[in-house]
Amino acid sequence: PRRMVGTGNMAESVTDPDMVALFEEFLGEGSGEATVASRPSPQPYHYWLRDTEQQGLSLRDGHLVATSLQGANAAQEEPISVVPNRHLERQRCPLIVGIRGGARALSCGSGPEPSLSLQDVGLLELFSKDKDTTTPFTFYKTFSGSTHTFEAAAHPGLFLSTAPGSGEPLALA
């Protein structure tokens, strides 16, 4: 059995102020089109992600793994980077997820069987692509209290999850 990042509880979603700011920065107010202004181009937001056992993510052999990152290991923690997916329903908080400051994107694949992998494509590049291209890299984030869940847009009902043992690759369950 796998532990999900977050509880997986389908509790009523609470508005996450960080996500409101992210979507407004990239897409403008409300659900309208992005506005062009004389301001710098928006950049991905970055977060530390922990599972229910307080394990963080690190990169090992090309895969994200959950591990206890204390002491000397703390420097190995890999923050996730996110940008909004402009093609999917904004109210569901669709995020294109990646690492390395947004230089690599997390994909759950586009075939019938989900398969998590890191791809060498930038989040900002994906932001400008079409719906079919971006959906495999998109996760719907739900926020309830201090718990966040990430559901694969291309594989509804499957969430980012960690294995019971430390050092196991991040998976969908």
N, C-alpha and C positions, 0 to 999 in steps of 0.2 A: 504494500500500500504506500501511496505517496502523500506527503503533506503538501497542501497548496500554499503558495505564497499568499498569505492572507487566510481568511477562514473559509471562503467559498460560500458563506452565508448570503442568501439573496435578500438581505435586509434592505430596507428602503435606502436609496442612495442619498448621500448628503453632498451638497455643493462643496467642491474642493477649490478654495480661493486661488491656489497655484495654477490649477487647470483653467480657471476662468481667465486669469492673466495670460497664460500661454495662448489660448484660443484667440483672445482679443488682439494680442501682439501679432499673430500670424494672419488672422482672418478678419479682424475688425470687430466692431460691436455687433451683437446679435448674430443672426444667421446670414446676413448679407455678404456681398462680395468683399474681398480684401480691398482696403483703400491704399492708394499710393501716396506716400507722404515724404517729406524731406527728413526722414529719420533713417538710422542705420537699418540694414536688413536684419530681420529677426534671426536669432540663433537658437539651437536646441537648448532645452532646459535639462539639467543634470540632477540625478538623485541617487542616494544610497538606498538599496533595496535589501530588506531583511525578511527572512521567513518567520514562521511562528516560533521557531527555536532560536531566533536571533542570529542565524547564520547569514553571512553576507555572500555576495557573488564574487568569484574570481575566474580568471581565464586560465584554463589548463588544457593543453593539447588541442587548441582550437575550439573548445567547448566551454560554456559557462557552467560552473559548478558551484554548489552551495557548500560553504565550509566555515568553520569557526575561525574568525579573523581577529585573533587577539595577539597582543605583543608584537613580535617581529612580523607575523603574518598580516598585520593590519595594512601594510603598504601594498599588499597584493589585491586589496578590494577594488573591484571594477564598478564604477558608477554607471548607471544606465542613463541614456540620453533619449529625449523624446521630442517629437514635433507632432502637431495635429495632422490627421488625415482629412483633407478638405472635401473629400468625395462622400464620406459616410456621415450618418446622422450625428450632428454635433452634440446633442443631448446625451448620447451614449458615451461620450468622451473617447473617440477613436484616436489612438496614439500609434504613430510609427515609432518603434522601439529599436534602440541600438546601443552600442558601446563605443569606447575610444573617442569620446567627444562628438559622436555622431558620424564617425568615419566608417563604421561597420554597422550593418543592420541585422536584426534578429528576424529570421523568416520561419514560418511554420509550414512552408511548402504550399503548392497550389494543386497537388494531386489529391486523390481520394484518401490517402493515408497521410496524416500529419507527420512531419519530421522537422524538428527544430534544428536550425543551423545558422551560423553567422555568415553573412555575405559581404563581400567587399564593395559595398555601395553606400554612398553617403545619405544621411537622413534628409538633408536639404535637397539633394538630387531627387530622392523619392517623393518629397513633398510636391514637386512640380510635375510628377508623372500622372498617368491616368489611373482610374479606379482599379482596373484589372491588374495593373502592375503593383499597386500599393497595398491591396488587400492582404496578401500573404505576410506582409511586414507589420500589419496593424493588429492591435489588441485593444479591446474595450476595457477601460479602467473604471472600476466601481470603487467608491470610497464610502466606508461606514466606520465612524469612530477613527481608530488608528489603523484600521485594516483596509488594505487595497487589494483588489483582485484584478487579474488581467486575463480576459477571455479572448481567444483567438478569433478574429473576424472571419477568417477563411474556414474555420472549423468550430461553429457555434457549440457551446456546451463544454468545450475543452479549455482549461485554464493553465497558465504557467504554474508549475509545481516543482517542489524539491523532493528528493528521495529521503527516506528515513536515515540513511547513512551519510556521513559527511564525505564530500568529494565526489558524489554522484552527479552526473550531468543534469542540468535543468531540463524538464520535460513538459509535455502536455498531458493532463489527466482530467 
